[in-house]
Amino acid sequence: MTTPSIGTVFTPAHDPTRLPAAARAAESAGLDEFWLWEDCFSHGGLTTAAVALASTSCIRVGLGLMPAPLRNVALTAMEVASLHRLFPGRFLPGVGHGVQRWMEQVGSRAASPMTLLDEYHSALRALLAGEEVTVDGRFVRLDAVRLQYPVPGAPLMVGGEGPKTLRFAASHADGTLLSAALTDDRLRAACAEVRGAASTDDHPIVAPRLVAVGPGAADRLRAEASRWGFESADEIAVAGDAGEVAAEFARLGEMGITSVLAHPTDDEPDLEGWTAVIGEAAAQLR
């Protein structure tokens, strides 16, 4: 059995002014990770990651994920390297395709998302390592670009859910970030794809799980599942007290998930109180 790391997600449903308090609550609750989503057109992922890191002292802050079509790779390298240097060992950035209809809205949709991701990831990793990068790819073009302040060995994750993307993440990235609201069958299939392509047995797999606690938890999850397009929340969420949440986290660890991210409902009425319960659940696993 894998005992997973436990984190929370500060979702775009919550106003960014609440971010510093939410990050501090996650750290105070003894959680391992605090994650942010970069959804269009909501929080800026690197901006909020910087705020979360500056508001805390030891918790790891993840960013899932930066859409490759949306960001010039040289600018991404500059920003990511800066955060790695300012907060060594605490930043977990991820890149991926982005939501295609959003990429279409901003005029950045790639004709071949996998080709773009391959070119982008390769260039970004080389830049972070301090290499001078010249590339004339289908989507990524750089001419003798080198970072002044690189961070060799800095972790870089890839997120997604399709088999090709999962296999790419497993074989190229330092961890795989799975999509939210995956059923058990899809989680098992995703883990199998990753394990089959990963070069090491300990390749990190990060997966969110919808969690609601307290009065009205089941009703909130049903409403959230409906917003996600599910008739039932049974296979994508857990409601209950700290013990029930801990049992669900342990079950996901048995599937092969190495980091479980508790994902609140959009209408969670007490984010800090919810975080405290997640912390209690995490403590029961240790």
Salt bridges, closest charged atoms under 4 A:
ASP32 OD2 - ARG286 NH2 3.54
GLU33 OE2 - ARG60 NH2 3.15
GLU38 OE2 - ARG71 NH2 2.54
GLU132 OE1 - ARG146 NH2 3.84
ASP136 OD1 - ARG141 NE 3.49
GLU161 OE2 - ARG186 NH2 2.65
ASP174 OD2 - ARG125 NH2 3.12
ASP184 OD1 - ARG209 NH2 2.89
ASP184 OD2 - ARG251 NH1 2.81
ASP185 OD1 - ARG188 NH1 3.64
GLU193 OE1 - ARG167 NH1 3.04
ASP219 OD1 - ARG222 NH2 2.09
GLU224 OE1 - ARG227 NH2 2.32
GLU248 OE2 - ARG209 NE 2.99
GLU248 OE1 - ARG251 NE 2.99
ASP266 OD2 - ARG227 NE 3.92
GLU268 OE1 - ARG220 NH2 3.56
GLU272 OE1 - ARG18 NH2 3.99
